[in-house]
Amino acid sequence: MLGTTVFIPTILVPLMGGGNVEKAEVIETVLFVAGINTLLQTWFGARLPVVMGSSYASIIPSFSIAFSNRFSIYANPRQRFRQSMRAVQGALIIAAFLQILMGFFGFVRIFARFLSPLAAIPLVTLTGLGLFALGFPQLARCIEVGLPALIIVVVLSQYLPHFTKSKRMVFDRFAVLLSVSIVWSYAEILTIAGAYDNRSPNTQFSCRTDRSGLVSAAPWIRVPYPFQWGRPSFNAGDAFAMVAASFVAFIESIGTYIAASRYASATIPPPSVLSRGVGWQGIGTLLNGLFGTGSTCSASVENAGLLGLTRVGSRRVVQISAVFVIFFSLLGKFGAVLASIPLPIMAALYCVLFAYVASAGITFLQFCNLNSFRTKFIIGFSLFMGLSVPQYFNQYLLTSGHGPVNTGLTAFNNVMQVIFSSAATVAILIAFTLDSTHGYRDGVTRIDSGRHWACHTEKEVVKFAIKARTPSDIDDRNQERSN
């Protein structure tokens, strides 16, 4: 969660006109609201050991608002920041109602009822794998810091446990904490020694631990409160783009919920749990809009991977952590110190944690018939398109300054860019459509898709198989016996 907490405000706040003071205040606000949302989600929502944080899907709508011409009239940077943040708040408040309606009014429940393991494989796999751009590409921005962090976390979590006689899994559970502490201290030594004094600004930003006055700009104690930037402003174009980001956020969160349940050794999340989780995620997005975090609420993908790394799937642990997050968010200096962790260190952790989430999706292959060419086509096609389509949209945006959908309506352009830039969203749209339309009523294909995955006993599986058989299947089997 710390990666999104620092990364999004670090990029977004300067574009809005804010300085180090505003950046520190936004980081504190994100931490404070994330702790509240995590408690709400674990108490009333999906009730899974998931941590709620910020969503990368809201970056494009927030960028669009920050670059809007209507804010260029403000010469004072702080005033322009406040006006931009108010517009983002208004868009978030409207977008929150999409998740609330989809969750509490049963639309997610309908979707989840028809979600088979075959369709869940691309969703969960690309929830982790689709964030590959945040892994080694970000690590390579400061290879002398990021690569040691990656090596240390792999050695501590995978190799050292085999050389210790302790059964408490110390290195497994504390691999992240130990690796971050070691490499962070190493980066601090390099910074103090002046290793980056004559390097480029981009290298200094990625490698240095003293983030240009961020710690000094942060107050000692500050309590975030609703409407701290002023009264939200509402714009239809901004709202449409943020609604699309809200849609992408809850789709990716469903994949995170499923991955978290797998690593927490919980039963498969029933439709009611997923629906309740999305509904309370909407409440979280509403709180984000009221407090002004600049991004939508989403289940933290990296923390779902952390469940697989540490093998600790307790809700109580997550709730205690959320209380600590709320407490430390009130100490402005502490949040600024955490923000001084070089981003390549976080990228090194992403290489491991996102891989765990991707592997959680691959485990659903055990429920599917891999000898079926229909199964192979749906899995392969959805995974390939889930990676290929977002790559095209993102590359087009970087080279042309706008997405491939470039009409006269900026809001529509942003909606298309947000939806088709998400690997998990593209993959689930394709996989769910193919699985629901390609031989859906055939009893054999229903079993091939793994729709018996909710059966908890062998007797239930047999009943499902008998019920799923069509009359033609029974006639064919009787014909085989007679021959």
MARPA-542641 format. One line per field, with one value per residue (C-alpha): x, y, z. Coordinates in Angstrom, 2 decimals. Layout:
BEGIN
c1 = (X  ...)
c2 = (Y  ...)
c3 = (Z  ...)
//
This chain:
BEGIN
c1 = (0.00  2.90  3.87  0.55  0.36  3.59  3.65  0.28  0.58  4.22  3.15  -0.27  0.27  2.99  0.83  -1.97  0.37  1.11  4.49  6.12  3.65  0.64  2.36  2.97  -0.63  -2.04  0.17  -1.04  -4.65  -4.23  -2.78  -5.53  -8.42  -6.78  -6.69  -10.38  -11.36  -9.39  -11.22  -14.60  -13.77  -12.60  -15.51  -18.47  -17.30  -15.79  -14.38  -11.20  -7.64  -7.32  -5.86  -7.63  -5.50  -5.47  -6.12  -3.83  -6.92  -7.76  -4.45  -5.67  -8.87  -6.91  -4.28  -7.02  -8.44  -5.01  -4.29  -7.72  -7.60  -10.16  -7.55  -4.84  -6.39  -5.11  -1.65  -1.15  0.05  -1.53  -4.87  -4.66  -3.94  -6.98  -9.27  -7.96  -8.32  -11.90  -12.70  -11.14  -13.17  -16.41  -15.60  -14.76  -18.00  -20.05  -17.95  -18.41  -22.10  -21.33  -19.55  -22.25  -25.03  -23.17  -22.42  -25.45  -28.08  -26.90  -25.36  -21.99  -23.79  -25.32  -21.90  -20.24  -22.87  -21.76  -18.05  -16.41  -12.81  -12.11  -13.02  -11.42  -8.01  -7.38  -8.96  -6.82  -3.67  -3.65  -4.60  -1.01  0.69  -0.92  1.09  4.41  5.30  5.56  8.06  11.46  11.05  10.69  13.41  15.83  15.50  18.03  19.55  22.17  19.36  16.54  18.48  19.98  16.50  15.12  17.95  17.69  13.92  14.18  17.04  15.35  11.96  12.92  16.41  17.20  14.18  15.80  18.96  17.27  15.85  13.19  9.59  8.26  8.96  10.80  12.40  9.22  7.12  9.69  11.39  9.80  10.57  14.17  14.90  13.42  15.37  18.66  18.42  16.91  19.91  22.20  20.47  20.79  24.54  24.87  22.88  24.97  28.19  27.22  26.95  24.12  25.19  26.25  23.67  20.65  17.48  15.59  18.28  18.35  14.58  14.64  17.71  17.99  16.35  16.10  13.13  13.91  12.43  9.49  10.28  10.87  7.63  5.50  3.92  4.52  0.83  -2.01  -5.52  -7.10  -10.75  -13.48  -13.48  -10.04  -9.34  -12.69  -16.13  -16.00  -16.83  -18.72  -18.19  -19.93  -16.84  -14.64  -17.30  -17.64  -13.91  -13.78  -16.79  -14.81  -11.89  -14.30  -15.50  -11.94  -11.07  -13.84  -13.12  -9.48  -10.53  -12.66  -9.51  -7.69  -10.48  -10.30  -6.50  -6.63  -9.15  -6.91  -3.86  -5.89  -7.09  -10.66  -13.50  -14.21  -15.83  -19.56  -21.35  -22.77  -19.28  -17.95  -21.05  -20.71  -17.02  -17.63  -20.40  -18.15  -15.40  -17.80  -18.14  -14.35  -14.26  -16.85  -14.57  -11.67  -13.74  -14.80  -11.27  -9.55  -7.03  -7.02  -7.72  -10.38  -10.42  -9.20  -8.04  -4.26  -2.79  0.62  -0.87  -2.73  0.64  2.05  -0.42  1.22  4.72  4.18  1.45  -0.40  -4.05  -5.54  -8.06  -6.97  -3.43  -4.76  -7.03  -4.19  -2.05  -4.86  -5.01  -1.26  -1.63  -4.30  -2.15  1.02  -0.86  -1.54  2.22  3.14  6.89  6.53  4.56  7.14  9.94  8.14  7.73  11.51  11.86  13.22  10.61  12.96  12.87  9.08  9.38  11.61  8.88  6.32  8.33  7.69  4.26  2.56  3.96  2.17  -1.14  -0.61  0.17  -3.04  -4.95  -3.00  -4.03  -7.61  -6.41  -6.90  -10.68  -10.69  -10.33  -7.05  -7.59  -10.47  -9.55  -12.33  -10.62  -7.25  -8.64  -10.47  -7.51  -4.89  -6.91  -8.05  -4.56  -2.95  -5.50  -5.42  -1.73  -1.75  -4.64  -3.47  0.07  -1.24  -3.34  -0.55  2.12  -0.13  -0.73  3.00  3.94  0.99  -0.07  -3.58  -5.19  -6.16  -9.77  -9.49  -12.91  -14.13  -15.39  -12.55  -14.67  -15.40  -11.72  -10.73  -13.37  -12.05  -8.44  -9.12  -11.04  -8.73  -5.56  -6.43  -5.17  -7.47  -10.55  -9.87  -9.14  -12.28  -14.51  -13.21  -13.05  -16.46  -18.11  -16.56  -17.25  -20.89  -21.66  -19.45  -21.26  -22.54  -25.64  -23.63  -23.32  -19.85  -18.45  -19.89  -17.78  -14.79  -15.10  -14.83  -18.31  -18.25  -15.63  -18.20  -18.92  -17.27  -17.77  -17.36  -21.08  -21.90  -19.54  -21.29  -24.71  -23.47  -22.05  -25.33  -27.35  -25.01  -25.33  -27.63  -29.94  -27.62  -24.70  -26.69  -27.79  -24.19  -23.05  -25.86  -24.90  -21.28  -22.39  -24.62  -21.78)
c2 = (0.00  2.36  2.38  3.80  6.06  7.78  7.30  8.83  12.04  12.46  12.64  14.23  17.05  18.93  18.80  20.46  23.21  21.94  21.94  19.88  21.05  19.97  16.71  15.85  16.73  14.53  11.58  11.91  12.07  8.98  7.02  8.19  7.31  4.02  2.91  3.76  2.00  -1.10  -1.31  -0.87  -3.52  -6.09  -5.41  -4.95  -5.49  -8.64  -9.48  -10.77  -9.86  -7.18  -3.70  -0.86  1.73  3.89  2.78  3.47  3.58  7.07  8.56  9.35  11.18  13.08  14.05  15.25  17.45  18.80  19.79  21.34  24.84  26.13  26.07  27.91  31.25  30.85  32.40  31.29  27.64  26.82  28.24  26.24  23.11  23.66  24.26  21.16  19.00  20.21  19.09  15.67  15.43  16.12  13.48  10.94  11.58  10.92  7.89  6.38  5.86  3.47  1.09  1.56  0.78  -2.16  -3.64  -3.01  -3.43  -6.89  -6.24  -7.63  -10.65  -11.39  -11.09  -13.29  -16.02  -16.58  -16.14  -19.52  -20.47  -20.32  -16.62  -15.99  -17.16  -14.14  -11.77  -12.76  -13.48  -10.12  -8.31  -9.02  -9.58  -6.52  -4.28  -5.46  -1.88  -1.05  -3.85  -4.06  -0.91  1.13  -0.91  -0.12  3.62  3.08  -0.31  0.01  0.22  -1.77  -4.88  -5.51  -5.12  -7.75  -10.18  -9.75  -10.26  -13.42  -14.83  -14.03  -15.44  -18.44  -19.64  -18.78  -20.70  -23.90  -23.25  -22.45  -24.92  -22.57  -23.50  -19.97  -18.91  -15.78  -15.00  -15.75  -13.35  -10.59  -10.77  -7.52  -5.62  -6.84  -6.24  -2.72  -1.83  -3.12  -1.54  1.69  2.08  1.30  3.98  6.46  5.81  6.40  9.62  10.97  9.97  12.12  9.30  11.07  14.70  14.99  12.66  13.63  14.93  11.74  9.58  11.74  11.54  7.73  7.04  9.70  9.29  13.02  14.00  17.71  19.10  16.72  15.89  19.51  20.58  18.06  19.21  17.28  16.61  17.09  15.60  15.28  16.29  16.31  19.18  20.31  21.71  23.48  22.70  20.11  21.26  19.06  18.70  16.16  15.43  14.84  12.62  10.35  9.64  9.00  6.67  4.60  4.54  3.44  0.59  -0.56  -0.28  -2.61  -5.11  -5.29  -5.44  -8.52  -10.21  -9.11  -10.43  -13.82  -13.94  -12.94  -15.66  -18.25  -17.28  -16.87  -20.49  -19.23  -20.72  -19.39  -15.95  -16.36  -13.72  -12.07  -11.49  -9.98  -7.80  -6.58  -5.89  -3.75  -1.85  -0.93  -0.14  2.45  3.86  4.04  5.95  8.34  8.93  9.51  12.17  13.82  13.95  14.70  11.92  12.41  8.76  6.07  3.33  -0.12  -3.33  -3.36  -5.90  -5.90  -6.73  -9.68  -10.93  -10.32  -12.89  -15.49  -14.41  -14.29  -16.97  -14.85  -14.51  -13.14  -10.30  -9.27  -8.64  -6.44  -4.55  -3.89  -2.69  -0.35  1.16  1.80  3.40  5.77  6.65  7.29  9.29  11.87  12.24  14.19  13.72  9.95  9.81  12.01  9.72  6.71  8.66  8.98  5.27  5.16  3.92  1.27  -0.50  -0.67  -1.84  -4.70  -5.79  -5.53  -8.02  -10.61  -9.60  -9.12  -12.48  -14.12  -12.58  -13.76  -17.28  -17.27  -16.90  -19.72  -22.07  -22.02  -24.15  -27.15  -26.75  -26.61  -29.29  -28.39  -31.07  -29.03  -26.82  -24.43  -23.98  -23.44  -20.86  -18.80  -18.76  -18.04  -15.47  -13.51  -13.46  -12.37  -9.65  -8.55  -7.76  -6.63  -4.14  -2.10  -2.09  -0.53  2.08  3.05  3.18  5.29  7.69  8.09  8.70  10.84  12.60  11.20  7.79  5.98  7.03  10.73  12.26  15.74  14.62  14.57  12.75  9.88  9.69  9.39  6.72  4.55  5.12  4.20  1.01  -0.35  0.54  -1.99  -5.48  -7.20  -5.35  -6.19  -9.82  -10.37  -8.69  -11.06  -14.20  -13.66  -13.01  -16.05  -18.35  -17.21  -17.44  -20.19  -23.45  -22.19  -24.42  -27.53  -29.55  -30.82  -27.35  -26.18  -28.83  -27.96  -24.35  -25.57  -24.51  -27.30  -25.31  -24.24  -27.88  -28.69  -32.47  -35.27  -36.01  -32.42  -32.72  -35.90  -34.23  -31.24  -33.50  -35.42  -32.20  -30.61  -33.44  -32.80  -35.50  -35.84  -36.60  -39.36  -40.82  -40.86  -42.63  -45.22  -45.76  -46.39  -48.95  -50.78  -51.05)
c3 = (0.00  0.72  -2.96  -4.17  -1.11  -2.11  -5.87  -6.78  -4.69  -5.76  -9.40  -9.07  -6.55  -8.52  -11.66  -9.70  -8.56  -5.08  -3.39  -0.66  1.98  -0.09  -1.04  2.61  3.51  0.73  1.75  5.34  4.14  1.97  4.89  7.25  4.92  3.86  7.49  7.95  4.71  5.70  9.02  7.31  4.71  7.26  9.64  7.31  3.73  2.25  5.72  4.13  5.19  2.51  2.82  1.05  -0.70  -3.81  -7.39  -10.32  -12.54  -11.30  -12.45  -15.98  -14.89  -12.23  -14.80  -17.14  -14.39  -13.46  -17.09  -17.61  -19.07  -16.60  -13.82  -15.78  -14.80  -11.23  -10.96  -7.36  -7.43  -4.07  -5.21  -8.44  -6.39  -4.21  -7.19  -8.98  -5.87  -5.39  -8.94  -8.26  -5.04  -6.90  -9.51  -6.79  -4.91  -8.05  -9.04  -5.58  -6.22  -9.11  -6.74  -4.09  -6.57  -8.13  -4.72  -2.53  -5.27  -6.33  -9.75  -8.65  -7.20  -10.60  -12.24  -9.61  -9.99  -13.59  -12.89  -13.42  -12.59  -16.32  -16.38  -12.99  -14.22  -16.51  -13.97  -10.99  -13.02  -14.78  -11.58  -10.61  -13.97  -15.54  -13.20  -14.61  -15.59  -11.88  -11.32  -12.98  -15.15  -11.94  -10.23  -13.06  -12.42  -9.64  -10.28  -7.51  -4.94  -6.53  -7.56  -4.09  -2.62  -5.01  -4.31  -0.54  -0.38  -2.52  -0.44  2.88  1.90  -0.22  0.73  4.34  5.77  4.48  6.50  9.82  12.31  13.66  12.89  13.40  9.79  10.92  7.57  5.63  7.68  8.12  4.71  3.54  6.74  6.88  3.21  3.25  6.41  5.03  1.58  2.92  5.23  2.31  0.19  3.07  3.23  -0.52  -0.23  2.66  0.90  -2.08  -4.59  -6.40  -6.10  -9.74  -11.24  -13.34  -11.63  -12.50  -10.91  -7.80  -7.49  -7.72  -5.59  -2.91  0.48  1.19  -0.93  -1.39  1.82  2.15  5.79  6.77  5.06  6.94  10.24  13.44  14.07  11.63  11.62  8.16  7.96  5.28  2.78  3.96  0.49  0.27  -1.14  -3.98  -7.49  -9.93  -13.68  -15.91  -18.03  -14.99  -13.42  -16.49  -16.58  -12.84  -13.06  -15.58  -13.14  -10.41  -12.64  -13.32  -9.62  -8.45  -11.25  -10.18  -6.53  -7.21  -8.50  -5.35  -3.10  -4.81  -4.54  -0.87  -0.09  -1.73  0.32  3.50  3.16  3.12  1.13  -2.34  -1.90  -2.62  -4.70  -1.58  -0.15  -3.37  -3.67  -0.09  -0.61  -3.69  -1.88  1.02  -1.43  -2.80  0.72  0.77  -2.52  -1.07  1.92  -0.47  -2.17  1.07  2.49  -0.83  -1.51  -5.28  -6.16  -5.95  -3.32  -4.30  -2.66  -2.41  -4.84  -3.17  0.23  -1.29  -2.52  0.96  2.30  0.09  1.08  4.85  5.00  7.53  6.53  9.73  9.64  13.12  11.90  9.10  11.51  13.95  11.06  9.97  13.46  13.34  9.90  11.24  14.25  12.27  9.64  12.35  12.84  9.74  10.10  10.27  7.04  5.34  6.51  5.05  1.83  1.66  0.87  -2.70  -5.14  -6.65  -3.28  -3.50  -7.12  -5.97  -3.56  -6.36  -8.44  -5.73  -4.40  -7.78  -8.84  -5.91  -6.99  -10.56  -9.35  -7.29  -10.55  -12.16  -9.35  -10.67  -13.58  -11.30  -11.61  -15.44  -18.07  -19.75  -22.40  -23.83  -26.78  -25.73  -22.37  -24.00  -26.41  -23.78  -21.39  -24.04  -25.98  -22.93  -21.40  -24.66  -25.38  -21.74  -22.16  -25.79  -25.77  -22.72  -24.11  -27.34  -25.53  -23.12  -25.83  -28.05  -25.17  -24.50  -28.13  -29.26  -26.08  -26.42  -26.65  -29.86  -29.23  -30.00  -30.57  -29.83  -26.42  -23.90  -21.33  -23.75  -24.71  -21.06  -20.41  -23.25  -22.19  -18.57  -19.35  -22.04  -20.15  -17.45  -18.25  -15.74  -17.04  -20.69  -19.82  -17.73  -20.33  -23.01  -20.86  -19.25  -22.63  -24.30  -21.36  -21.15  -24.87  -26.24  -25.45  -22.10  -22.11  -22.90  -19.71  -20.57  -21.17  -17.85  -16.14  -18.34  -17.14  -13.54  -12.46  -9.89  -7.93  -5.33  -4.45  -1.12  -1.06  -3.57  -3.35  -4.38  -7.36  -8.52  -8.20  -10.21  -12.91  -13.24  -13.29  -15.85  -18.35  -21.26  -22.69  -25.68  -23.35  -21.63  -24.98  -26.19  -23.01  -23.33  -26.96  -25.93  -23.31  -25.79  -28.27)
//
